[in-house]
Amino acid sequence: MGRRLLLLFLLLALPVNVYGTETDVKQVWNDIAADVLEFGKQENFEQAKTMLEQFSDVFPGDQGNELTSTELRIILNAQERALRAVTSVDKAADQRIQALTEFRLAVDALVAEKQPMWRQTDSKLLPLIKEMAAAIKHGDSDVYETSKQRFIGTYSIIRPAMAIDLSTETQARLDSHIAFIEQYASSDDKKLVGQLETMHDDFEKAYHSTRNEDETSLLWLISSIGGMITVTLLYVIYRKYRGEKEEKKRKQVE
């Protein structure tokens, strides 16, 4: 904690551009987000508020051009929700910490190069899907509703981080599952079990996917399109060459 307080002092005393590299700046973002959550767990929400305000002074900084509009929007929205949480006297401590956790995970997903923290929540989220399916099979609507609310609450905390780390297509598929169970699913519908099993598979794949896999898929698509364009161009060139050759022969005959 002493090291982080020293970091905060330096942030307040020195201009932002003293951090020479992109990695340094991103580490500052991550350290502040970690401190925000730590102060929240200690119920020192006033200090958490100070750190969240300090985050505004260093984010996005010189790296603004390196971030996508989606990444900027997600982080700034998570920060805004965290600020509202720590300044709201009507919110319980656990609700405030949930908002701070959401912010912490989102920043980590933006900064982490390999294994973001949100991927470690699979042991909390995936079992809830199985609990919902089991409750439907046994006709226990109360257990189903309890598990569903816990699932939706947990998902809402990690979703911003997932949206940063996962491909747009994967995130949209996960969101479609959530929208279905929130609006249309009923514990009386036995067919919902199959839907939940599909949802479990999709979430499990999302947890075990990597950014490299998404990039590889994109590169494969680009290569495939590029290959088709190349073949088409070669065919056009061949047709043009053949046409010119036939035209030359016709003139010679004449």
MIDOSE-1310 file (N, C-alpha, C; in nm, 2 decimals, decimal comma, always signed):
residues 254
mgrr	+0,08/-0,12/+0,00/+0,00/+0,00/+0,00/+0,09/+0,13/+0,00; +0,20/+0,12/+0,07/+0,29/+0,23/+0,08/+0,34/+0,27/-0,06; +0,37/+0,17/-0,14/+0,42/+0,20/-0,28/+0,31/+0,27/-0,36; +0,19/+0,23/-0,34/+0,08/+0,28/-0,42/+0,05/+0,43/-0,38
llll	+0,06/+0,45/-0,25/+0,04/+0,59/-0,20/+0,15/+0,68/-0,25; +0,27/+0,63/-0,26/+0,38/+0,71/-0,32/+0,35/+0,74/-0,47; +0,30/+0,64/-0,54/+0,26/+0,65/-0,68/+0,15/+0,76/-0,69; +0,05/+0,76/-0,60/-0,05/+0,87/-0,60/+0,01/+1,00/-0,58
flll	+0,10/+1,02/-0,49/+0,17/+1,14/-0,46/+0,24/+1,19/-0,59; +0,31/+1,10/-0,66/+0,38/+1,14/-0,78/+0,28/+1,18/-0,89; +0,17/+1,11/-0,90/+0,07/+1,15/-1,00/+0,02/+1,29/-0,97; +0,00/+1,33/-0,84/-0,05/+1,46/-0,81/+0,05/+1,57/-0,83
alpv	+0,18/+1,53/-0,81/+0,29/+1,63/-0,81/+0,35/+1,65/-0,95; +0,34/+1,55/-1,04/+0,41/+1,56/-1,16/+0,32/+1,56/-1,28; +0,36/+1,62/-1,39/+0,28/+1,61/-1,52/+0,27/+1,47/-1,57; +0,16/+1,45/-1,64/+0,13/+1,31/-1,69/+0,24/+1,26/-1,79
nvyg	+0,30/+1,35/-1,86/+0,39/+1,31/-1,97/+0,53/+1,26/-1,91; +0,54/+1,25/-1,78/+0,67/+1,20/-1,73/+0,67/+1,05/-1,75; +0,56/+0,98/-1,78/+0,56/+0,84/-1,80/+0,60/+0,82/-1,95; +0,71/+0,77/-1,97/+0,77/+0,77/-2,10/+0,71/+0,68/-2,20
tetd	+0,67/+0,56/-2,16/+0,62/+0,46/-2,26/+0,47/+0,43/-2,23; +0,42/+0,37/-2,34/+0,28/+0,33/-2,33/+0,25/+0,23/-2,22; +0,35/+0,13/-2,20/+0,34/+0,03/-2,09/+0,33/+0,10/-1,96; +0,42/+0,20/-1,94/+0,42/+0,28/-1,81/+0,28/+0,34/-1,78
vkqv	+0,23/+0,41/-1,88/+0,10/+0,47/-1,86/-0,01/+0,37/-1,83; -0,01/+0,27/-1,90/-0,12/+0,16/-1,88/-0,10/+0,10/-1,74; +0,02/+0,09/-1,69/+0,04/+0,04/-1,56/-0,01/+0,13/-1,45; +0,00/+0,26/-1,48/-0,06/+0,36/-1,39/-0,21/+0,35/-1,39
wndi	-0,27/+0,33/-1,50/-0,42/+0,31/-1,51/-0,45/+0,19/-1,42; -0,38/+0,08/-1,44/-0,41/-0,05/-1,36/-0,39/-0,03/-1,21; -0,28/+0,04/-1,18/-0,25/+0,06/-1,03/-0,36/+0,14/-0,97; -0,41/+0,25/-1,04/-0,52/+0,33/-0,98/-0,64/+0,25/-0,96
aadv	-0,68/+0,17/-1,07/-0,80/+0,09/-1,06/-0,79/-0,01/-0,94; -0,67/-0,07/-0,92/-0,65/-0,17/-0,82/-0,67/-0,10/-0,68; -0,62/+0,02/-0,67/-0,63/+0,10/-0,54/-0,78/+0,14/-0,52; -0,85/+0,17/-0,62/-0,99/+0,21/-0,61/-1,07/+0,09/-0,54
lefg	-1,04/-0,03/-0,60/-1,11/-0,14/-0,54/-1,07/-0,17/-0,40; -0,94/-0,16/-0,37/-0,89/-0,19/-0,24/-0,95/-0,09/-0,14; -0,95/+0,03/-0,17/-1,01/+0,13/-0,08/-1,16/+0,10/-0,06; -1,23/+0,05/-0,16/-1,37/+0,02/-0,15/-1,39/-0,10/-0,06
kqen	-1,30/-0,20/-0,07/-1,31/-0,31/+0,03/-1,29/-0,27/+0,17; -1,21/-0,17/+0,19/-1,19/-0,11/+0,33/-1,30/-0,02/+0,37; -1,40/+0,00/+0,28/-1,51/+0,10/+0,30/-1,46/+0,24/+0,31; -1,34/+0,27/+0,26/-1,29/+0,40/+0,25/-1,33/+0,46/+0,12
feqa	-1,46/+0,49/+0,11/-1,51/+0,54/-0,02/-1,47/+0,68/-0,06; -1,44/+0,76/+0,04/-1,39/+0,89/+0,01/-1,26/+0,89/-0,07; -1,17/+0,80/-0,02/-1,04/+0,78/-0,09/-1,06/+0,72/-0,22; -1,15/+0,62/-0,23/-1,18/+0,56/-0,36/-1,23/+0,67/-0,46
ktml	-1,31/+0,76/-0,41/-1,36/+0,87/-0,50/-1,24/+0,96/-0,55; -1,15/+0,98/-0,46/-1,03/+1,06/-0,50/-0,95/+1,00/-0,61; -0,93/+0,86/-0,59/-0,86/+0,79/-0,69/-0,93/+0,78/-0,82; -1,06/+0,77/-0,82/-1,14/+0,77/-0,94/-1,13/+0,90/-1,02
eqfs	-1,13/+1,01/-0,94/-1,11/+1,14/-1,00/-0,97/+1,16/-1,06; -0,87/+1,10/-0,99/-0,73/+1,11/-1,04/-0,72/+1,03/-1,17; -0,80/+0,92/-1,18/-0,79/+0,84/-1,30/-0,83/+0,93/-1,42; -0,92/+1,03/-1,41/-0,95/+1,11/-1,52/-0,84/+1,20/-1,57
dvfp	-0,74/+1,22/-1,48/-0,62/+1,31/-1,52/-0,52/+1,23/-1,60; -0,53/+1,10/-1,59/-0,42/+1,02/-1,66/-0,48/+0,93/-1,77; -0,61/+0,92/-1,78/-0,68/+0,84/-1,88/-0,76/+0,93/-1,98; -0,74/+0,91/-2,11/-0,65/+0,81/-2,18/-0,51/+0,87/-2,19
gdqg	-0,48/+1,00/-2,17/-0,35/+1,05/-2,18/-0,30/+1,05/-2,33; -0,17/+1,03/-2,34/-0,12/+1,02/-2,48/-0,16/+0,90/-2,56; -0,22/+0,80/-2,49/-0,25/+0,68/-2,55/-0,40/+0,68/-2,61; -0,46/+0,80/-2,60/-0,60/+0,81/-2,65/-0,61/+0,76/-2,79
nelt	-0,52/+0,79/-2,88/-0,53/+0,75/-3,02/-0,51/+0,60/-3,04; -0,45/+0,53/-2,94/-0,43/+0,39/-2,95/-0,55/+0,31/-2,91; -0,65/+0,37/-2,85/-0,77/+0,30/-2,81/-0,88/+0,31/-2,91; -0,97/+0,21/-2,91/-1,08/+0,22/-3,00/-1,19/+0,30/-2,93
stel	-1,29/+0,35/-3,00/-1,40/+0,43/-2,94/-1,48/+0,34/-2,84; -1,49/+0,21/-2,88/-1,56/+0,12/-2,79/-1,48/+0,10/-2,65; -1,35/+0,09/-2,66/-1,27/+0,08/-2,54/-1,28/+0,20/-2,45; -1,27/+0,32/-2,51/-1,29/+0,44/-2,44/-1,43/+0,45/-2,37
riil	-1,53/+0,42/-2,45/-1,67/+0,43/-2,40/-1,69/+0,34/-2,28; -1,64/+0,22/-2,29/-1,66/+0,12/-2,18/-1,59/+0,16/-2,06; -1,46/+0,21/-2,07/-1,39/+0,25/-1,95/-1,45/+0,37/-1,88; -1,48/+0,47/-1,96/-1,54/+0,59/-1,91/-1,68/+0,57/-1,85
naqe	-1,76/+0,48/-1,91/-1,89/+0,45/-1,85/-1,87/+0,37/-1,72; -1,77/+0,28/-1,71/-1,75/+0,21/-1,59/-1,70/+0,30/-1,48; -1,61/+0,39/-1,52/-1,56/+0,49/-1,42/-1,68/+0,58/-1,36; -1,77/+0,62/-1,45/-1,88/+0,70/-1,41/-1,97/+0,62/-1,32
ralr	-2,00/+0,49/-1,34/-2,08/+0,41/-1,25/-2,01/+0,40/-1,12; -1,88/+0,38/-1,12/-1,81/+0,37/-1,00/-1,81/+0,49/-0,91; -1,80/+0,61/-0,98/-1,81/+0,74/-0,91/-1,95/+0,76/-0,85; -2,05/+0,72/-0,92/-2,19/+0,73/-0,87/-2,21/+0,64/-0,75
avts	-2,15/+0,52/-0,75/-2,16/+0,43/-0,64/-2,09/+0,48/-0,52; -1,97/+0,53/-0,53/-1,90/+0,57/-0,41/-1,96/+0,70/-0,35; -2,03/+0,78/-0,43/-2,09/+0,90/-0,38/-2,23/+0,89/-0,34; -2,29/+0,77/-0,36/-2,43/+0,75/-0,33/-2,45/+0,70/-0,19
vdka	-2,52/+0,78/-0,10/-2,54/+0,74/+0,04/-2,65/+0,63/+0,05; -2,72/+0,61/-0,06/-2,83/+0,52/-0,06/-2,79/+0,37/-0,09; -2,67/+0,36/-0,15/-2,62/+0,23/-0,19/-2,55/+0,16/-0,07; -2,58/+0,03/-0,06/-2,51/-0,05/+0,04/-2,37/-0,07/+0,00
adqr	-2,29/-0,11/+0,10/-2,14/-0,13/+0,07/-2,12/-0,23/-0,03; -2,19/-0,34/-0,03/-2,16/-0,45/-0,13/-2,20/-0,40/-0,27; -2,30/-0,32/-0,29/-2,34/-0,26/-0,42/-2,23/-0,17/-0,47; -2,17/-0,09/-0,38/-2,07/+0,00/-0,42/-1,94/-0,08/-0,46
iqal	-1,91/-0,19/-0,39/-1,80/-0,27/-0,43/-1,82/-0,34/-0,56; -1,94/-0,38/-0,59/-1,97/-0,44/-0,72/-1,93/-0,34/-0,83; -1,97/-0,21/-0,82/-1,94/-0,11/-0,92/-1,79/-0,09/-0,93; -1,72/-0,09/-0,82/-1,58/-0,07/-0,82/-1,51/-0,20/-0,88
tefr	-1,56/-0,31/-0,86/-1,51/-0,44/-0,92/-1,52/-0,43/-1,07; -1,64/-0,39/-1,11/-1,66/-0,37/-1,26/-1,56/-0,28/-1,32; -1,53/-0,17/-1,26/-1,43/-0,08/-1,31/-1,29/-0,14/-1,31; -1,26/-0,21/-1,20/-1,13/-0,27/-1,19/-1,11/-0,38/-1,30
lavd	-1,21/-0,46/-1,32/-1,20/-0,57/-1,42/-1,19/-0,51/-1,57; -1,26/-0,40/-1,59/-1,26/-0,34/-1,72/-1,12/-0,28/-1,75; -1,06/-0,21/-1,66/-0,93/-0,15/-1,68/-0,83/-0,26/-1,70; -0,84/-0,37/-1,62/-0,75/-0,48/-1,63/-0,76/-0,54/-1,77
alva	-0,88/-0,56/-1,82/-0,90/-0,62/-1,95/-0,83/-0,53/-2,06; -0,83/-0,40/-2,04/-0,77/-0,31/-2,14/-0,62/-0,32/-2,13; -0,57/-0,34/-2,01/-0,42/-0,34/-1,99/-0,36/-0,47/-2,01; -0,42/-0,58/-1,96/-0,36/-0,71/-1,96/-0,33/-0,76/-2,10
ekqp	-0,22/-0,82/-2,12/-0,18/-0,87/-2,26/-0,21/-1,01/-2,27; -0,22/-1,09/-2,17/-0,24/-1,23/-2,18/-0,36/-1,28/-2,11; -0,37/-1,28/-1,98/-0,48/-1,34/-1,91/-0,55/-1,24/-1,82; -0,65/-1,17/-1,87/-0,72/-1,07/-1,79/-0,79/-1,14/-1,67
mwrq	-0,82/-1,06/-1,57/-0,87/-1,11/-1,44/-1,02/-1,17/-1,46; -1,09/-1,11/-1,56/-1,23/-1,16/-1,57/-1,24/-1,31/-1,61; -1,14/-1,36/-1,67/-1,14/-1,50/-1,72/-1,12/-1,59/-1,60; -1,09/-1,54/-1,48/-1,08/-1,62/-1,36/-1,22/-1,64/-1,29
tdsk	-1,32/-1,58/-1,35/-1,45/-1,58/-1,28/-1,54/-1,70/-1,34; -1,48/-1,78/-1,42/-1,56/-1,89/-1,48/-1,62/-1,99/-1,37; -1,54/-2,01/-1,26/-1,59/-2,09/-1,15/-1,71/-2,04/-1,08; -1,73/-1,91/-1,09/-1,85/-1,84/-1,03/-1,97/-1,84/-1,12
llpl	-1,94/-1,81/-1,25/-2,05/-1,79/-1,34/-2,11/-1,92/-1,40; -2,02/-2,01/-1,45/-2,07/-2,13/-1,52/-2,15/-2,22/-1,43; -2,12/-2,24/-1,31/-2,20/-2,33/-1,22/-2,35/-2,27/-1,21; -2,36/-2,14/-1,21/-2,50/-2,08/-1,20/-2,59/-2,12/-1,32
ikem	-2,53/-2,14/-1,43/-2,61/-2,18/-1,55/-2,66/-2,33/-1,53; -2,57/-2,41/-1,48/-2,61/-2,55/-1,45/-2,71/-2,56/-1,34; -2,70/-2,47/-1,24/-2,80/-2,46/-1,13/-2,94/-2,43/-1,19; -2,94/-2,33/-1,28/-3,07/-2,30/-1,34/-3,13/-2,41/-1,42
aaai	-3,05/-2,48/-1,49/-3,10/-2,60/-1,57/-3,15/-2,71/-1,48; -3,07/-2,74/-1,37/-3,11/-2,84/-1,27/-3,24/-2,80/-1,20; -3,26/-2,67/-1,17/-3,38/-2,63/-1,11/-3,50/-2,65/-1,20; -3,49/-2,63/-1,33/-3,60/-2,65/-1,42/-3,63/-2,80/-1,43
khgd	-3,53/-2,88/-1,43/-3,56/-3,02/-1,44/-3,63/-3,07/-1,32; -3,61/-3,01/-1,20/-3,67/-3,06/-1,08/-3,80/-2,97/-1,05; -3,83/-2,88/-1,13/-3,95/-2,80/-1,11/-3,94/-2,71/-0,99; -3,82/-2,66/-0,96/-3,80/-2,57/-0,85/-3,78/-2,43/-0,90
sdvy	-3,89/-2,36/-0,90/-3,89/-2,22/-0,96/-3,81/-2,12/-0,87; -3,82/-2,14/-0,74/-3,75/-2,05/-0,65/-3,60/-2,06/-0,67; -3,54/-2,18/-0,68/-3,40/-2,20/-0,70/-3,36/-2,14/-0,83; -3,45/-2,16/-0,93/-3,42/-2,11/-1,07/-3,41/-1,96/-1,06
etsk	-3,50/-1,89/-1,00/-3,50/-1,75/-1,00/-3,38/-1,69/-0,92; -3,35/-1,76/-0,81/-3,23/-1,72/-0,73/-3,11/-1,73/-0,81; -3,09/-1,84/-0,88/-2,97/-1,87/-0,96/-2,96/-1,77/-1,07; -3,08/-1,74/-1,13/-3,08/-1,65/-1,25/-3,04/-1,51/-1,21
qrfi	-3,09/-1,46/-1,09/-3,06/-1,33/-1,05/-2,91/-1,32/-1,01; -2,86/-1,42/-0,95/-2,71/-1,42/-0,92/-2,63/-1,42/-1,05; -2,68/-1,50/-1,15/-2,60/-1,51/-1,27/-2,60/-1,37/-1,34; -2,72/-1,31/-1,35/-2,73/-1,18/-1,42/-2,65/-1,07/-1,35
gtys	-2,65/-1,08/-1,21/-2,58/-0,98/-1,14/-2,43/-1,00/-1,16; -2,38/-1,12/-1,16/-2,24/-1,15/-1,18/-2,20/-1,11/-1,32; -2,28/-1,14/-1,42/-2,25/-1,11/-1,56/-2,24/-0,96/-1,58; -2,33/-0,88/-1,51/-2,33/-0,74/-1,53/-2,19/-0,68/-1,48
iirp	-2,13/-0,74/-1,38/-2,01/-0,69/-1,33/-1,89/-0,72/-1,43; -1,89/-0,84/-1,49/-1,78/-0,87/-1,57/-1,80/-0,84/-1,72; -1,92/-0,80/-1,76/-1,95/-0,78/-1,90/-1,86/-0,67/-1,96; -1,84/-0,55/-1,90/-1,75/-0,45/-1,96/-1,61/-0,50/-1,99
amai	-1,56/-0,58/-1,90/-1,43/-0,64/-1,93/-1,43/-0,74/-2,04; -1,54/-0,82/-2,05/-1,55/-0,92/-2,16/-1,57/-0,84/-2,29; -1,64/-0,73/-2,29/-1,66/-0,66/-2,42/-1,54/-0,60/-2,47; -1,44/-0,57/-2,38/-1,31/-0,52/-2,43/-1,23/-0,63/-2,48
dlst	-1,23/-0,75/-2,42/-1,14/-0,86/-2,45/-1,19/-0,95/-2,56; -1,32/-0,97/-2,58/-1,38/-1,06/-2,67/-1,41/-0,99/-2,81; -1,43/-1,07/-2,91/-1,47/-1,02/-3,04/-1,61/-0,97/-3,03; -1,65/-0,88/-3,12/-1,78/-0,83/-3,12/-1,88/-0,94/-3,14
etqa	-1,85/-1,03/-3,23/-1,94/-1,14/-3,26/-1,97/-1,23/-3,14; -1,86/-1,26/-3,06/-1,88/-1,34/-2,94/-1,96/-1,27/-2,84; -1,93/-1,15/-2,82/-2,00/-1,07/-2,71/-2,15/-1,06/-2,75; -2,18/-1,04/-2,87/-2,32/-1,03/-2,92/-2,39/-1,16/-2,89
rlds	-2,33/-1,27/-2,91/-2,39/-1,40/-2,89/-2,42/-1,42/-2,74; -2,32/-1,38/-2,66/-2,35/-1,40/-2,51/-2,46/-1,31/-2,47; -2,46/-1,18/-2,52/-2,57/-1,09/-2,48/-2,71/-1,14/-2,52; -2,71/-1,21/-2,64/-2,84/-1,26/-2,68/-2,89/-1,36/-2,59
hiaf	-2,81/-1,44/-2,53/-2,85/-1,54/-2,43/-2,91/-1,47/-2,31; -2,84/-1,37/-2,26/-2,89/-1,29/-2,15/-3,02/-1,23/-2,17; -3,04/-1,17/-2,29/-3,16/-1,10/-2,32/-3,28/-1,21/-2,33; -3,25/-1,33/-2,37/-3,35/-1,43/-2,38/-3,40/-1,47/-2,24
ieqy	-3,30/-1,50/-2,15/-3,35/-1,55/-2,02/-3,41/-1,44/-1,94; -3,37/-1,31/-1,97/-3,43/-1,20/-1,89/-3,57/-1,17/-1,93; -3,60/-1,19/-2,06/-3,73/-1,14/-2,12/-3,83/-1,25/-2,15; -3,78/-1,37/-2,19/-3,87/-1,47/-2,24/-3,86/-1,60/-2,16
assd	-3,76/-1,63/-2,10/-3,74/-1,76/-2,03/-3,84/-1,78/-1,92; -3,88/-1,90/-1,90/-3,97/-1,94/-1,79/-3,93/-2,07/-1,73; -3,93/-2,07/-1,60/-3,89/-2,20/-1,53/-3,98/-2,31/-1,55; -4,10/-2,28/-1,61/-4,20/-2,39/-1,64/-4,18/-2,45/-1,78
dkkl	-4,09/-2,39/-1,85/-4,06/-2,44/-1,99/-3,94/-2,53/-1,99; -3,97/-2,66/-2,00/-3,86/-2,76/-2,00/-3,76/-2,75/-2,12; -3,81/-2,69/-2,23/-3,72/-2,67/-2,34/-3,61/-2,57/-2,31; -3,63/-2,49/-2,20/-3,53/-2,39/-2,17/-3,39/-2,46/-2,13
vgql	-3,40/-2,59/-2,08/-3,28/-2,66/-2,04/-3,18/-2,67/-2,16; -3,23/-2,70/-2,28/-3,15/-2,70/-2,40/-3,08/-2,57/-2,43; -3,16/-2,46/-2,41/-3,11/-2,33/-2,43/-3,00/-2,29/-2,33; -3,02/-2,34/-2,21/-2,92/-2,31/-2,11/-2,79/-2,39/-2,13
etmh	-2,81/-2,51/-2,18/-2,69/-2,59/-2,22/-2,61/-2,53/-2,33; -2,68/-2,47/-2,43/-2,61/-2,40/-2,54/-2,54/-2,28/-2,48; -2,61/-2,21/-2,39/-2,55/-2,09/-2,33/-2,42/-2,12/-2,25; -2,43/-2,23/-2,18/-2,31/-2,28/-2,10/-2,20/-2,31/-2,19
ddfe	-2,22/-2,37/-2,30/-2,12/-2,40/-2,40/-2,05/-2,27/-2,46; -2,14/-2,18/-2,49/-2,09/-2,05/-2,55/-2,01/-1,97/-2,45; -2,05/-1,97/-2,32/-1,97/-1,90/-2,22/-1,84/-1,97/-2,19; -1,85/-2,10/-2,19/-1,72/-2,18/-2,17/-1,62/-2,15/-2,28
kayh	-1,67/-2,15/-2,40/-1,58/-2,12/-2,51/-1,52/-1,98/-2,50; -1,61/-1,88/-2,46/-1,56/-1,75/-2,44/-1,45/-1,74/-2,33; -1,47/-1,81/-2,23/-1,37/-1,81/-2,12/-1,23/-1,87/-2,17; -1,24/-1,97/-2,25/-1,12/-2,04/-2,29/-1,06/-1,99/-2,43
strn	-1,13/-1,89/-2,49/-1,08/-1,83/-2,61/-0,96/-1,74/-2,58; -0,89/-1,70/-2,68/-0,78/-1,60/-2,67/-0,79/-1,50/-2,77; -0,73/-1,39/-2,75/-0,73/-1,28/-2,84/-0,66/-1,33/-2,97; -0,56/-1,41/-2,96/-0,49/-1,46/-3,08/-0,58/-1,54/-3,17
edet	-0,68/-1,62/-3,10/-0,77/-1,69/-3,18/-0,86/-1,60/-3,26; -0,91/-1,49/-3,20/-0,99/-1,40/-3,27/-0,91/-1,33/-3,39; -0,79/-1,30/-3,36/-0,70/-1,24/-3,46/-0,68/-1,33/-3,57; -0,65/-1,46/-3,54/-0,63/-1,56/-3,64/-0,75/-1,58/-3,73
sllw	-0,87/-1,58/-3,67/-0,99/-1,59/-3,75/-1,01/-1,48/-3,85; -0,97/-1,36/-3,80/-0,99/-1,24/-3,88/-0,88/-1,25/-4,00; -0,76/-1,29/-3,96/-0,66/-1,30/-4,07/-0,70/-1,40/-4,17; -0,75/-1,52/-4,12/-0,80/-1,62/-4,22/-0,90/-1,57/-4,31
liss	-1,00/-1,49/-4,26/-1,10/-1,43/-4,34/-1,04/-1,34/-4,44; -0,95/-1,25/-4,40/-0,89/-1,16/-4,49/-0,81/-1,23/-4,60; -0,74/-1,33/-4,56/-0,66/-1,41/-4,65/-0,75/-1,48/-4,75; -0,86/-1,53/-4,70/-0,96/-1,60/-4,80/-1,01/-1,50/-4,90
iggm	-1,05/-1,38/-4,85/-1,10/-1,28/-4,94/-1,00/-1,24/-5,04; -0,87/-1,22/-4,99/-0,76/-1,18/-5,07/-0,73/-1,28/-5,18; -0,74/-1,41/-5,14/-0,72/-1,52/-5,23/-0,82/-1,52/-5,34; -0,94/-1,50/-5,31/-1,05/-1,50/-5,41/-1,03/-1,39/-5,51
itvt	-0,99/-1,27/-5,45/-0,97/-1,15/-5,54/-0,86/-1,18/-5,63; -0,75/-1,24/-5,58/-0,63/-1,27/-5,67/-0,67/-1,37/-5,78; -0,75/-1,47/-5,75/-0,79/-1,57/-5,85/-0,88/-1,50/-5,95; -0,97/-1,41/-5,91/-1,05/-1,34/-6,00/-0,97/-1,25/-6,10
llyv	-0,87/-1,18/-6,04/-0,79/-1,09/-6,12/-0,71/-1,17/-6,23; -0,65/-1,29/-6,18/-0,58/-1,37/-6,28/-0,67/-1,42/-6,39; -0,79/-1,46/-6,35/-0,89/-1,51/-6,45/-0,92/-1,39/-6,56; -0,94/-1,27/-6,50/-0,97/-1,16/-6,59/-0,85/-1,13/-6,68
iyrk	-0,73/-1,14/-6,63/-0,61/-1,11/-6,71/-0,59/-1,22/-6,82; -0,62/-1,35/-6,78/-0,61/-1,46/-6,88/-0,71/-1,44/-6,99; -0,84/-1,40/-6,95/-0,94/-1,38/-7,06/-0,90/-1,26/-7,15; -0,84/-1,16/-7,09/-0,80/-1,05/-7,17/-0,69/-1,09/-7,27
yrge	-0,59/-1,16/-7,21/-0,48/-1,21/-7,30/-0,53/-1,30/-7,41; -0,62/-1,39/-7,38/-0,67/-1,48/-7,48/-0,75/-1,41/-7,58; -0,83/-1,31/-7,54/-0,90/-1,23/-7,64/-0,82/-1,15/-7,73; -0,71/-1,09/-7,68/-0,62/-1,02/-7,76/-0,54/-1,11/-7,86
keek	-0,51/-1,23/-7,81/-0,44/-1,33/-7,90/-0,53/-1,37/-8,01; -0,66/-1,40/-7,98/-0,75/-1,43/-8,09/-0,78/-1,32/-8,19; -0,78/-1,20/-8,13/-0,80/-1,08/-8,22/-0,69/-1,07/-8,31; -0,56/-1,09/-8,26/-0,44/-1,08/-8,35/-0,45/-1,18/-8,46
krkq	-0,49/-1,31/-8,42/-0,50/-1,41/-8,53/-0,60/-1,38/-8,63; -0,71/-1,32/-8,59/-0,82/-1,29/-8,69/-0,77/-1,18/-8,78; -0,69/-1,08/-8,74/-0,64/-0,98/-8,82/-0,54/-1,03/-8,92; -0,46/-1,13/-8,87/-0,36/-1,19/-8,96/-0,43/-1,27/-9,08
ve	-0,54/-1,33/-9,05/-0,62/-1,41/-9,15/-0,67/-1,31/-9,25; -0,72/-1,20/-9,21/-0,78/-1,10/-9,29/-0,67/-1,04/-9,38
